[in-house]
Amino acid sequence: MRHRATLIPGDGIGPEITAATLRVLDAAGAEFEWDRQTAGMAAMEEEGTPLPDATLESLRSTRLGLKGPLTTPIGTDFRSVNVALRKEFDLYANVRPAKTLVPGGRYQGVDIVLIRENTEGLYSGVEMMVAVAGDPRALAQSVAVNTRYGCERIARFAFEYAVRHGRRKVTICHKANILKLLSGLFLEEARTVSKEYSGRVVVDDIIIDACAMKLVLDPTQFDVIVTTNMFGDILSDEIAGLVGGLGLAPGANIGAVGALFEAVHGSAPDIAGKGVANPSALMLAACMMLDHVGQPPRAARIRAAIERTIRDDGIRTRDLKGNATTTEFTDAVCRRIG
């Protein structure tokens, strides 16, 4: 079955790693009908806006997208194109897996999935300047917002994900010892949801600072972590660092009626056009997309090919201490698939 999907190549290295990812998908026989659209800096230059109506309409129609890294233009009214997309389509669950692929590093055997609430918390966008004693910018205020509904649905998503993917444990990460209402509500709802999965999924909870420390001491003690928006943003980058960096970090933004898959890293304009970017993160994001649309065998073939290329063949881009170009790495992955 062919699936219609929106394709946003993105900015900087985005078009290069997108082209590499499409080659790998074709080699695996993936069946997508792409509607190519723009966003970010590329859209600003072409359309005069970083998020054109045509891109939004495409995503409304397909409800499925693959996106390269975007640059939010400086001096526009957009706080973040990525955040705007998540809010526009209520993509409330951010899923970021991290798995050891490079041998010989400090951390081996890491296989963690971080699930982050994607629309609430301190990133809700409720900010204001408050005037004091005639100074109109004397005080900056940002309001963190958690709702019972939002906390319940991300917790349920995490436990359902664990059951569906055969995961053994879900760790609830919070700061309820200090943020007693804001983080306390999240912890309360997650614990309530966890009772429905008793006997199927082990559950524990941990304070955010302790979690950050234990991740670098022994990341293998974690399986699935569920947490709020800002904590998840920070922890997901830390976890990516345990396995080799953001070049190996895919992400999925999933809602009730849509999903957008992406490389977690930025657009890296300093290396754009040089042919040295690591396309693995977007390739792995495309694997998550294949899983989402019911093509897990193809996703498994691509994941295995990427892992063998890195681990067994030793063909790696320079961010993984190799010297392969984007094209050389992609060629190697395609050979492994074929």
Summary of the structure (lengths in Angstrom):
residues: 338
radius of gyration: 20.1
end to end distance: 20.9
largest distance: 70.0
contacts: 1184
relative contact order: 0.17
helix: 43%
strand: 23%
